[in-house]
Amino acid sequence: MPTESAKPPTETPAWQSLVAHATRVGAVHLRELAASRTLAPQDLSLRFGPLFVSYARQRLADRTMQLLLHLCEERNLHGRIGGLLAGDAVNVTEGRAALHTTLRKPYGTEGQPAGVTSEVHSERRRMLDFASALAAGRVSGGGKSIDTIVNIGIGGSDLGPRLATDALYEKRRPGLRVEFVSNLDGQALFKCLAGLDPARTLFIVASKSFTTVETLTNAVSARRWLEQHGCNDAPAQFAAVTANVAAAVEFGIRPDRIFRLWDWVGGRYSIWSSVGLPVAASLGETAFLEFLRGAHRVDEHFSSAPLHENLPVLLGLIDLWNGAFLGTPTSAIIPYDQRLQLLPAYLSQLIMESNGKSVDSHGRPVQTPTSPIIWGGVGTDAQHAFFQLLHQGTHTVPVEFLIAAHPRHDASHHRRLLAACMAQGQALMQGSTYAAQPHRSTHGNQPSTTIIYPDLTPEVLGMLLALYEHRTFVYAALLDINAFDQWGVELGKETAREIVRGMEQGTPAHEDAITRQLLDHCLPFPPDLHKYP
């Protein structure tokens, strides 16, 4: 007879208890639920280092967390966490470990499997030395020192470093400009190149496989741009971050400027590796190591804290409670911190690419909703965009607020920003009633979590991103889905390759009649002009 952890989660006693509990809790307005709890707000909050997290506005009754923790026991969550951190092959469809936590281990530490950490540290040292040389103006291009880096990547090879360099802009080194290009649309590259000095520009090609169509197309065009502007030694103006060293060498990139990735790190977990080269060059070695240290602090906490005091576990349980039991299909990320304006986009990939699955680790159809749809925007802009829907629409949307308590800027601005953030959480929960003017009434009943940190430092940013990584794993582990593959992405790539082949050969590919009609509407295709600014 299968153990409880081998059964589909929906067939376990703990799951059935939670289903019944959700029916009762879901029928009570959050305002009344909070008032009826014997738990005080401090019982529904947790402090870990500089992070203070309150989930007192979530739809939690007195017994909810107890029942969720019982599910953790039945699903052997503690053992699954241990397996992830010990290097077990948790990516079951590809037979690989997911060792992204190794990428942020401090120098002087070792881990499992043996030898991997020393390899990571060696490659990190190479990358940081090159980043320091870039920042110091000791790397030359077409006879001049490099003053602009253009990172060419997509997905995690773009979203992670783009977020970190934008969020920590206050620590950027003067004299080194960092740009990012991800989109296959040539307008993205052309806009980026406009105004750059080709002789002083370095391109970093970040692609684990070094076969990503979007990235290689942009890299080839970047090389052509250099050549058209008289830069005859294009390899001197490229670096690469990849697991496919041979392909990078074949492209023409010098071996001493190729930084290694490993097959056990997925793109959405790769910011901690040499994919962070633009971050290290822009912010400096000290800031980059502080960023890694913050993530490692969360790794240690995730590994050792009891489940009922484990911040990634508790937040992952709340995510599961909202999505699988209360039936909320979306979740909004609202940082009241301009520096985190790119966080919703980063988290949309991390969470939805990890947990947007429909079969479990045994190939069985999943019988419950998996990943929520992640969206959001920066406050207070979001208040004047889509908060109308949150307040008076018909959808229940859990919201996550993030805000710094003591940022280093004008206090009059921050007092108003802080008030706006706190007011939204309160109003979304409480609602308002205007009997004579129903068009003004708001239902409330919208759950939210609030994360507060003193200020956004490299360490705090590292902690936040690792926190989201681990809670995403908790959600996956409890549903027994693989958070570390993304086979659904491949179908679109394969179909696009077939269509391109047909376009280039002048023969119809295997597209359906609707696609054929749409393509015919775009004929004739424009020629390749190969002219760049």
C-alpha positions in Angstrom: 0.0 0.0 0.0 1.5 3.4 -0.9 2.7 5.7 1.9 0.8 9.0 2.4 3.7 10.9 0.7 3.5 8.7 -2.4 -0.3 9.1 -2.8 -1.7 12.1 -4.7 -2.0 14.8 -2.1 -5.7 15.1 -2.7 -6.2 11.6 -1.4 -4.6 12.1 2.0 -6.6 12.6 5.2 -4.9 16.0 5.9 -6.0 17.3 2.5 -9.6 16.2 3.1 -9.5 17.9 6.4 -8.3 21.1 4.8 -11.0 20.9 2.1 -13.7 20.8 4.8 -12.0 23.5 6.8 -11.8 25.8 3.7 -15.5 25.4 3.1 -16.3 26.8 6.6 -13.6 29.5 6.5 -14.4 30.7 3.0 -18.0 31.5 4.0 -16.8 34.0 6.6 -15.9 37.6 5.6 -12.2 38.2 6.4 -13.2 41.2 8.6 -15.3 38.9 10.9 -12.8 36.1 10.7 -10.0 38.3 12.0 -12.2 39.6 14.8 -13.2 36.1 15.9 -9.7 34.7 16.1 -8.1 34.1 19.4 -4.8 34.6 17.6 -3.3 38.1 18.0 -1.6 39.9 15.0 1.8 39.0 16.5 0.8 35.3 16.4 0.4 35.7 12.6 3.7 37.4 11.9 7.3 36.4 11.8 10.6 38.2 12.0 13.7 36.8 10.4 16.8 39.0 10.4 15.8 42.3 8.7 12.6 40.9 7.3 9.3 41.3 9.2 6.4 39.5 7.6 2.7 39.9 8.7 0.1 37.5 7.3 -2.6 38.5 9.8 -4.7 39.7 6.9 -4.8 36.3 5.3 -7.9 34.2 5.5 -6.6 32.1 8.4 -8.7 30.8 11.3 -7.2 29.6 14.5 -6.7 26.0 13.2 -5.7 26.7 9.6 -1.9 26.7 10.1 -2.2 23.6 12.3 -4.0 21.7 9.6 -1.5 22.9 6.9 1.4 21.8 9.0 -0.2 18.4 9.4 -0.3 18.2 5.6 3.5 19.0 5.7 4.0 15.9 7.9 1.9 13.7 5.7 3.8 14.9 2.6 7.2 14.6 4.3 8.0 18.2 3.5 11.0 18.2 5.9 12.5 15.3 4.0 11.9 16.9 0.7 13.6 20.1 1.8 16.5 18.1 3.0 16.7 16.3 -0.4 16.7 19.5 -2.3 19.5 21.0 -0.2 21.5 17.7 -0.2 21.6 17.4 -3.9 19.0 14.7 -4.6 17.7 14.5 -8.1 14.6 16.6 -7.4 14.3 17.4 -11.1 12.9 14.0 -11.9 12.1 14.4 -15.6 15.7 15.4 -16.4 17.4 13.3 -13.7 19.2 16.2 -12.1 19.7 17.9 -8.8 18.7 21.6 -8.4 21.8 23.0 -6.7 21.2 26.7 -7.0 21.7 27.1 -3.3 25.3 26.0 -3.8 25.9 29.0 -6.0 25.6 31.3 -2.9 27.6 29.3 -0.4 30.3 31.5 1.2 33.9 30.9 0.5 35.4 28.3 2.8 32.3 26.1 3.0 31.7 22.8 1.2 28.5 21.0 0.5 26.9 18.1 -1.3 27.6 16.6 -3.8 31.3 16.7 -3.0 33.5 18.9 -5.1 30.7 21.0 -6.6 31.1 23.9 -4.2 34.8 24.3 -4.9 34.0 24.4 -8.6 31.4 27.1 -8.0 33.8 29.1 -5.9 36.5 28.9 -8.5 34.2 30.1 -11.3 32.8 32.8 -9.1 36.4 34.1 -8.5 37.1 34.2 -12.2 33.8 36.1 -12.8 34.4 38.6 -10.0 38.0 39.3 -11.2 36.7 40.0 -14.7 33.9 42.2 -13.3 36.4 44.2 -11.3 38.6 44.6 -14.4 35.6 45.9 -16.3 34.7 48.4 -13.6 38.3 49.6 -13.4 38.5 50.2 -17.1 41.1 47.5 -17.6 39.1 45.7 -20.3 39.5 47.2 -23.8 37.4 46.8 -26.9 38.3 48.4 -30.2 41.4 50.1 -28.8 39.4 51.8 -26.1 38.5 50.8 -22.6 35.0 49.4 -22.2 32.4 51.8 -20.7 29.2 50.0 -21.6 28.0 46.4 -21.0 25.1 45.0 -23.0 23.7 41.8 -21.5 22.1 39.6 -24.2 19.9 36.9 -22.6 16.3 36.0 -22.1 14.2 34.6 -19.2 16.3 34.1 -16.1 19.4 35.2 -18.0 17.8 38.6 -18.3 15.2 39.1 -15.6 17.5 38.4 -12.7 20.4 40.6 -13.5 18.1 43.3 -14.8 16.1 43.3 -11.6 19.2 43.4 -9.3 21.0 46.2 -11.2 17.8 48.3 -11.3 16.9 47.6 -7.7 20.3 48.5 -6.3 21.0 51.4 -8.6 22.2 53.5 -5.7 25.3 51.3 -5.5 26.2 51.5 -9.2 29.8 52.4 -10.0 30.2 55.6 -12.0 31.6 55.3 -15.5 30.2 51.9 -16.4 26.8 51.7 -18.1 24.8 48.5 -18.2 22.1 47.7 -20.7 19.9 44.7 -21.3 18.5 43.2 -24.5 16.2 40.2 -24.4 13.4 40.5 -27.0 13.7 38.9 -30.4 12.0 42.0 -31.9 14.9 43.9 -33.5 13.5 47.1 -32.2 14.8 46.2 -28.7 18.4 45.8 -29.9 18.3 48.8 -32.2 17.0 51.0 -29.4 19.7 49.8 -27.1 22.5 50.3 -29.6 21.5 53.9 -30.5 24.1 56.3 -29.1 26.6 53.6 -28.0 30.2 53.8 -28.9 30.9 50.4 -30.7 34.6 50.6 -29.7 33.7 50.8 -26.0 30.9 48.3 -25.8 31.1 44.8 -24.5 28.4 42.2 -25.1 27.7 39.4 -22.6 25.9 36.5 -24.2 24.1 34.6 -21.4 22.6 31.4 -22.5 22.9 28.0 -20.7 22.5 26.0 -23.9 24.0 28.7 -26.3 21.2 27.7 -28.7 18.5 30.0 -27.5 17.1 31.6 -30.7 16.3 35.0 -29.3 19.7 35.3 -27.6 21.8 34.1 -30.6 19.9 36.2 -33.1 20.6 39.3 -31.1 24.3 38.2 -30.5 24.8 37.7 -34.3 23.3 41.2 -35.0 25.5 42.7 -32.3 28.6 41.2 -33.9 27.5 42.6 -37.3 26.9 46.0 -35.7 30.5 46.0 -34.4 31.9 45.0 -37.8 29.9 47.6 -39.6 31.4 50.2 -37.3 35.0 49.2 -38.0 35.5 47.0 -34.9 37.6 44.3 -36.6 38.3 42.3 -33.4 34.7 41.4 -32.4 35.8 38.5 -30.1 37.5 41.1 -27.9 34.1 42.7 -27.3 32.2 39.6 -26.3 32.0 37.5 -23.1 29.7 34.5 -22.5 28.0 32.7 -19.6 27.0 29.2 -20.7 27.1 25.5 -20.1 28.0 25.0 -23.7 31.6 26.2 -23.9 32.3 24.6 -27.3 29.4 26.5 -28.9 30.6 29.8 -27.4 34.1 29.2 -28.7 32.7 28.4 -32.1 30.8 31.7 -32.1 34.2 33.3 -31.7 34.3 34.2 -28.0 37.7 33.9 -26.3 37.9 31.0 -23.8 39.2 33.3 -21.0 35.9 35.3 -21.3 33.6 32.3 -21.1 32.1 31.7 -17.7 30.7 28.4 -16.9 27.1 27.4 -16.0 26.1 23.9 -15.0 23.2 21.8 -16.2 21.9 21.6 -12.6 20.9 25.3 -12.5 17.8 26.5 -14.3 17.7 30.0 -15.8 15.2 31.3 -13.3 17.6 30.3 -10.4 20.8 31.5 -12.1 21.2 35.1 -10.9 23.6 33.8 -8.2 26.0 32.4 -10.8 28.1 34.1 -13.4 24.8 35.2 -14.9 25.2 37.9 -12.3 28.3 39.2 -14.1 26.5 42.5 -15.0 25.5 42.9 -11.4 29.0 42.3 -10.1 30.5 44.7 -12.6 27.9 47.4 -12.0 27.7 47.2 -8.2 31.1 45.8 -7.2 32.3 42.6 -5.6 31.4 43.6 -2.1 27.8 44.3 -3.0 27.5 41.1 -5.0 28.9 38.9 -2.2 26.4 40.7 0.2 23.6 39.7 -2.2 24.8 36.1 -2.1 25.1 36.2 1.7 21.5 37.3 2.1 20.3 34.4 0.0 22.5 32.0 2.0 21.0 33.2 5.2 17.6 32.2 4.0 19.0 28.8 2.8 20.3 28.2 6.3 17.0 29.2 7.9 15.0 27.0 5.4 17.2 24.1 6.2 17.2 24.3 10.0 14.1 26.2 11.3 11.2 24.2 12.6 8.4 24.1 10.0 6.1 26.3 12.2 8.8 29.0 12.4 10.1 28.6 8.9 9.3 31.6 6.9 9.5 30.1 3.4 7.4 27.2 4.6 4.7 29.4 6.2 4.4 31.6 3.1 4.4 28.6 0.8 1.6 27.1 2.9 -0.4 30.3 2.6 0.1 30.4 -1.1 -1.2 26.8 -1.3 -4.1 27.6 1.0 -5.2 30.5 -1.2 -4.7 28.7 -4.5 -5.7 25.1 -3.9 -8.2 25.3 -1.1 -9.8 28.8 -1.4 -9.7 28.8 -5.2 -8.0 32.1 -5.9 -6.4 31.7 -9.3 -4.2 34.9 -9.3 -1.9 36.7 -6.9 -0.7 40.3 -7.1 2.8 41.4 -6.1 2.7 45.1 -5.1 6.1 46.6 -3.9 5.7 50.1 -2.5 9.3 50.5 -3.4 10.2 51.9 -6.8 13.4 50.0 -6.7 11.4 46.8 -6.9 9.4 47.8 -9.9 10.7 44.7 -11.9 10.0 42.2 -9.1 6.5 41.2 -10.4 8.0 40.3 -13.8 10.8 38.4 -12.2 8.4 36.5 -9.9 6.0 35.7 -12.8 8.8 33.6 -14.4 10.1 32.1 -11.1 6.6 31.0 -9.9 4.7 30.2 -13.0 7.5 28.5 -14.9 8.3 26.5 -11.9 4.8 25.5 -10.8 2.7 25.9 -14.0 2.4 22.1 -14.3 -0.5 19.7 -14.9 1.1 16.3 -14.0 2.8 15.3 -10.8 6.3 13.7 -10.4 4.8 10.3 -11.2 3.2 11.5 -14.4 -0.3 11.5 -12.9 -2.8 14.4 -13.7 -2.8 16.9 -10.9 -6.3 17.1 -9.3 -6.0 20.6 -8.0 -4.9 24.1 -9.3 -1.2 24.5 -9.4 0.6 27.8 -9.9 -1.4 31.0 -9.4 -1.2 33.6 -12.2 1.3 36.2 -10.9 0.9 39.8 -11.8 1.3 43.2 -10.2 2.9 46.6 -10.3 4.6 49.1 -8.2 2.6 51.2 -5.7 1.3 53.9 -5.8 1.1 53.6 -9.6 -0.9 50.4 -9.2 -3.5 52.2 -7.1 -4.3 54.4 -10.1 -4.3 51.5 -12.5 -5.9 48.3 -11.3 -6.8 48.7 -7.7 -10.3 49.6 -8.7 -10.7 45.9 -9.6 -9.3 44.8 -6.3 -11.7 47.0 -4.3 -14.9 46.7 -6.3 -14.4 43.9 -8.8 -15.7 40.4 -8.5 -12.4 38.5 -8.2 -10.7 37.5 -5.0 -7.0 38.4 -5.4 -4.4 37.8 -2.6 -2.0 40.7 -2.5 1.6 40.8 -1.3 2.8 44.3 -0.2 6.5 45.0 0.2 7.9 48.2 1.7 11.0 49.6 3.2 10.6 51.1 6.7 13.5 53.5 6.7 14.7 54.3 3.1 17.3 57.0 2.6 15.2 59.7 0.9 12.9 62.5 1.7 10.8 61.6 4.8 7.8 63.6 3.6 7.6 61.3 0.6 8.0 58.2 2.6 5.4 59.0 5.3 2.8 59.3 2.5 4.0 56.2 0.8 3.9 54.2 4.0 0.4 55.5 4.8 -0.8 54.5 1.3 0.6 51.0 1.6 -0.9 50.4 5.1 -4.2 52.0 4.0 -4.6 49.7 1.0 -4.1 46.6 3.1 -6.6 47.7 5.7 -9.2 48.9 3.1 -8.9 45.7 1.0 -9.6 43.7 4.1 -12.3 45.8 5.8 -14.2 47.2 2.8 -16.8 50.0 3.3 -20.6 50.3 3.1 -22.7 53.2 1.8 -26.3 52.1 2.0 -27.6 55.1 0.1 -24.9 55.0 -2.5 -24.1 51.3 -3.3 -21.8 52.4 -6.1 -19.4 53.6 -3.5 -19.4 50.5 -1.4 -16.4 48.1 -1.4 -16.7 44.5 -0.4 -13.3 44.1 1.2 -12.5 40.5 2.0 -9.3 40.6 0.0 -6.4 38.8 1.8 -2.9 40.2 1.9 0.6 39.7 3.3 3.0 42.6 4.1 6.8 42.3 4.0 8.7 45.1 5.7 12.5 45.5 5.6 14.6 48.4 7.0 15.9 49.4 3.6 16.7 47.6 0.3 20.3 46.6 0.6 22.1 43.9 -1.5 21.7 41.5 1.5 17.9 42.2 1.8 17.4 41.7 -1.9 19.2 38.4 -1.8 17.0 37.3 1.1 13.8 38.3 -0.6 14.6 36.4 -3.8 15.7 33.3 -2.0 12.6 33.5 0.1 10.4 33.4 -3.0 12.5 30.6 -4.5 12.0 28.4 -1.4 8.3 29.1 -0.9 7.8 28.2 -4.6 9.5 24.8 -3.9 7.3 24.3 -0.8 4.2 24.7 -3.0 5.6 22.3 -5.6 6.7 19.7 -3.0 3.2 19.6 -1.3 1.6 19.0 -4.7 4.3 16.6 -5.8 5.1 18.5 -9.0 8.5 19.2 -10.5 9.4 22.8 -9.9 12.7 22.6 -12.0 11.6 21.7 -15.5 9.7 23.7 -18.2 8.8 21.3 -21.0 5.8 23.4 -21.9 8.1 26.1 -23.2 9.6 23.7 -25.8 6.5 23.2 -27.9 6.3 26.9 -29.0 10.0 26.8 -29.8 9.7 23.7 -31.9 6.6 25.0 -33.8 8.4 28.3 -34.5 11.4 26.5 -35.9 9.2 24.6 -38.4 7.5 27.9 -39.5 10.8 29.7 -40.0 12.0 26.7 -42.0 9.0 27.0 -44.3 9.4 30.8 -44.6 13.1 30.4 -45.6 12.5 27.6 -48.0 9.4 29.1 -49.6 7.4 26.0 -48.8 4.5 25.7 -46.3 5.5 24.2 -43.0 3.2 22.1 -40.8 1.1 25.1 -39.6 -2.6 24.8 -39.4 -5.0 26.7 -41.7 -5.4 29.6 -39.3 -1.6 30.1 -39.0 -1.4 29.9 -42.8 -3.9 32.6 -43.3 -2.1 34.9 -40.8 1.2 34.3 -42.4 -0.2 35.0 -45.9 -1.5 38.3 -44.5 2.1 39.3 -43.7 3.5 38.5 -47.2 5.7 39.5 -48.7 8.3 39.2 -45.9 10.7 42.2 -45.8 14.3 41.6 -46.8 17.1 41.3 -44.3 18.5 44.9 -44.4 21.3 44.3 -41.8 21.6 48.0 -41.2 22.1 49.1 -37.6 22.4 52.5 -35.9 
